[in-house]
Amino acid sequence: MAKRGGFPGGMGMPGNMNNLMKQAQKMQKQMEENQKALEEQEFTAAAGGGAVEVTVTGKREVTKVKLTEEVVDPDDIEMLEDLIAAAVNEALRKAEEAASSAMAKLTGGLGGLGGFGF
């Protein structure tokens, strides 16, 4: 007589659980590798037609600020401040976009972990 209830396939569930754990560990390793690679990347943005250029790392740290001589006007410091802020924000946006894109590629649209929603 066939047993009702339980998991179909008899002892298939523990094997599936081990497989899921291996996949999760592989994904975690890939995430760590991607994070490290992303942190080493640089993202540059300009403002004011290239008058101000800012470079940030994937760690969101400013590594370089480049100004053209013409943009340094002692009578209009506010414009220079605005251009620097705009360039920094754009460079940070680029870094964030790269991080989001890398994560999306890694998860491949799984929608949670394997569709389990956790």
HUHU-V391607 format. One line per field, one symbol per residue. psi: psi as a letter, one per 30 degrees, with the letter a starting at -180 (. if undefined). Layout:
BEGIN
psi=???
END
This chain:
BEGIN
psi=kkklaakkgcgfeeeeeeeeeeeeeeeeeeeeeeeeeefflkkklllhggekkkkllfghkkfkkkkleffijffheeeeeeeeeeeeeeeeeeeeeeeeeeeeeefhhfiajggfg.
END
